[in-house]
């Protein structure tokens, strides 16, 4: 079973993402997610966990900084090296 997360967009709509991989860097958790089901092409996004200890649910934000994205992209590419997933920038 694939792990999914549901986020709410700026219009209040629920959007489901499929979690491909997760990692922890410098005390922050990151998720690599996609909007496509298995065996489909889709867009990938990197999310940063911004949850505090008092938050009842996880709080994620999209990583948008190009330098941070480049570093995280390399890390996730290495983590997915053994899986049948092809990442493209």
C-alpha positions in Angstrom: 0.0 0.0 0.0 1.3 3.4 -1.0 1.6 6.1 1.7 -0.3 9.2 0.9 -0.7 12.6 2.4 -3.6 15.0 1.8 -2.9 18.8 1.7 -5.2 21.7 1.3 -4.4 24.1 -1.5 -5.0 27.9 -1.5 -8.6 27.4 -2.7 -9.4 25.0 0.2 -9.4 22.0 -2.1 -7.9 18.7 -0.9 -5.0 17.4 -3.0 -3.6 13.9 -2.5 0.1 13.2 -2.9 1.9 9.9 -2.9 5.1 9.7 -0.8 8.0 8.3 -2.7 10.7 8.8 -0.1 11.5 10.7 3.1 14.7 11.8 4.7 16.0 13.9 7.6 18.6 16.6 7.1 19.9 19.1 9.7 17.0 18.2 12.0 14.3 18.8 9.4 12.2 16.1 7.8 11.6 16.2 4.0 9.3 14.2 1.8 9.5 13.6 -1.9 6.0 13.3 -3.2 4.3 12.9 -6.5 0.8 13.7 -7.8 0.7 10.5 -9.9 -0.2 6.9 -9.0 2.3 4.1 -9.5 3.2 3.5 -13.1 2.1 7.0 -14.2 4.1 10.0 -15.1 3.6 13.0 -12.8 5.2 15.9 -11.1 7.4 15.5 -8.0 7.6 18.0 -5.2 9.8 18.2 -2.1 8.0 19.1 1.1 9.6 20.4 4.4 7.9 19.4 7.7 7.3 22.6 9.6 5.3 20.9 12.4 5.8 22.0 15.9 5.5 19.7 18.9 2.1 21.3 19.7 0.7 20.8 16.2 -2.0 18.0 16.2 -1.3 17.3 12.5 1.8 17.5 10.3 2.4 20.9 8.7 4.3 20.8 5.4 5.4 23.5 3.0 6.8 23.2 -0.5 10.5 23.8 -0.8 11.0 26.6 -3.4 14.5 27.8 -2.9 16.5 26.7 -5.9 19.8 26.0 -4.0 18.0 23.9 -1.4 16.0 22.1 -4.1 19.2 21.2 -6.0 20.8 19.7 -2.9 17.6 17.8 -1.9 17.1 16.6 -5.4 20.6 15.0 -5.4 19.9 13.3 -2.1 16.6 12.0 -3.1 18.0 10.8 -6.5 20.6 8.7 -4.5 18.0 7.4 -2.2 15.8 6.3 -5.1 18.7 4.8 -7.1 17.6 1.2 -6.4 13.9 1.9 -7.1 12.2 2.0 -10.5 11.7 5.8 -10.3 13.2 8.3 -12.7 13.6 11.8 -11.5 14.0 14.7 -14.0 14.5 18.4 -13.2 
